[in-house]
Amino acid sequence: MGNRAGRRISIDDLPSEIPDAARVYVSQATGTPYGLLDRLAEARDSWSALEFVSAFVLREPAPLQFLAEPFSWKSMQPTGSMRNGLDHPAFSIIPARYSDFAGLVSPGGPLAADVVMCQVSPPDGNGDLTLGTSVGAHAALLDTAPLVIGQVNPQMPHVFGVGERHTSDFDLLVEVDEPLAELPPASIDETSAAIARHIEPFIPDRSTLQFGIGAVPDAVMSTLTDRTGLGLHGGMVNDACVDLVESGAADNMNKGRDPGISVAAEVIGTRKAFDWVDRNPRVRLVHGDHSHGIPGMASVANFVALQSTVEIALDGSANSEFAAGRYISGPGGAPDFAFGASVATGGRSILALPSTAAKGSISKIVQRVAEGAPTTLPSYTADVVVTEFGAVELRGRTLEERAELLISIAHPDHRAALEG
């Protein structure tokens, strides 16, 4: 148990509790407390300045509509829901790996939070509650941040793991009943299905899977229900995980650690996933140094990390953050998992992407990453690369061999230009 007051207040009283010029860390993904953010936006005249810091969010937070009036926002992983703020001077991007999030916002870090705001499940009669579907960086801050505020949401499930806390771990508790932000499964089109077919041979029985968001990972997961002995260890649990576990394909008994348990840092999906994880002993949410950290992944057996990217250069380096002249994301877990797969026993890192964008007019296999774009994944992390035209293995290949292999899975309309 903690040593905070756990004081209940009404949402109307929330603004008076936030110091002027404070830095507020906001929990991410399905754990973002939109009700609290709405109230702060309504009371914006209460402060001369208020700075928000977050990782990825699934819906636009209300303070983004009032940048410089008086809010500013720093994102460690911008998303499409932040597009309206991307070009504003009061919005800024901080490149960061998921495994770095907690250290950046902890006391002594360059973005040390004065206030932490997150969602929690309703406490039971003993005051026990959980951080629900997201533990992100904020799970590590509850013991150290100067002010910790929990949005008690009756719609938040009780999820086991490092998010299991007590009301005494919070200074303030504010009840807001609102639907969690959802991310529905992506539509699986012909291209995604073709990519999934090429990936399938790289995921044998008894593999431990990590996967990102999008049509390709969902398509891959849908092809694996005939596997046996699969495990889940990664950034998230989603609707596709529910189907894979319930099919019997993923029993988590061959991972080398956390036997019988699907391990993640977030639950990102629909109500189907939220209800499935509620008090489910087969799921545990963990700190980022466990899910994304090198020591954690190094002990995972037959680890297969599946990521997507914006573009990949002929040397195997990849940009996952920048497109059409602007930043659209951050590194997130991609560097963590690419490195983690390289040190895990039997590990493989798979980078999957459609061969083209903009209705076929732009090749996503390029001679070099776009001007102004960061290199999210250095060339030395490249292993398996997959498009709808096939899969190639780059690890241990020369630069010349890599270029030849990547051109072979580029769209035929763009191969000649890549060879030039």
Secondary structure, DSSP 8 states (H G I E B T S, - for coil): ---S--EEE-GGGGGGGS-TT-EEEE--BTT--HHHHHHHHHTGGG-S-EEEEES-BSS--GGGGGBTTTEEEEESS--GGGGGGTTSTTEEE---BGGGHHHHHSTTSTT--SEEEEEE----TTSEEE-TTB-TTGGGTTTT-SEEEEEE-TTS----BTTEEEGGG-SEEEE--------------HHHHHHHHHHGGGS-TT-EEEE-SSHHHHHHHHT-TT--SBEEBSSEE-HHHHHHHHTTSB---SSSSSTT-EEESEE-S-HHHHHHHTT-TTEEE--HHHHTSHHHHHTSBTEEEEEE-SEEETTS-EE-SEETTEE----BTHHHHHHHHHHSBT-EEEEE--SEETTTTEESEESS--TT---SB-GGG--EEEETTEEEE-TT--HHHHHHHHHHTS-HHHHHHHH-
